[in-house]
Amino acid sequence: MRWMAAHEVTIRAGGAGDLDAVLDLWAHARSAAAVTADTQEGLLRLIQRDAGALLVACAEERVVGALIGRGTAGAATCTDSPCSPSTAGTGSSAGS
C-alpha cells in the first residue's frame, strides 16, 4: 500500500454542500455487500444530528473519499469509507 498521495488531501467535516458529491462517489464505489440505502435525506439527517459524523477527503477542491463515523468516549467506529477509483491505493482514504 502506498502512503504518498499524488495530490494534497484535506480531511474535514462534510456539510450539506457535499452531499451530491458524496452520493455520486458512493454510487461508483458501493460494495456489493452494502445493505443500507444511501440517500440525501439520510445524510442530511445525519449531519444535522451530528455535524462531525460525515468526514470528506478533498483533493483539488473535489471530494475523493467519504467516511461516516460514530464516536463515543474517545472511540470511533468507521461505518463507510469508499474512495474515488482515481485515488484508490494512494493512502488518501481512511479506509484504504
HELIX and SHEET records of a PDB file:
HELIX    1   1 ALA A   16  ASP A   18  5                                   3    
HELIX    2   2 LEU A   19  ALA A   29  1                                  11    
HELIX    3   3 GLN A   40  ARG A   49  1                                  10    
SHEET    1   A 4 VAL A   9  ALA A  13  0                                        
SHEET    2   A 4 LEU A  54  ALA A  59 -1                                        
SHEET    3   A 4 ARG A  62  THR A  72 -1                                        
SHEET    4   A 4 ALA A  75  ASP A  80 -1                                        
END                                                                             
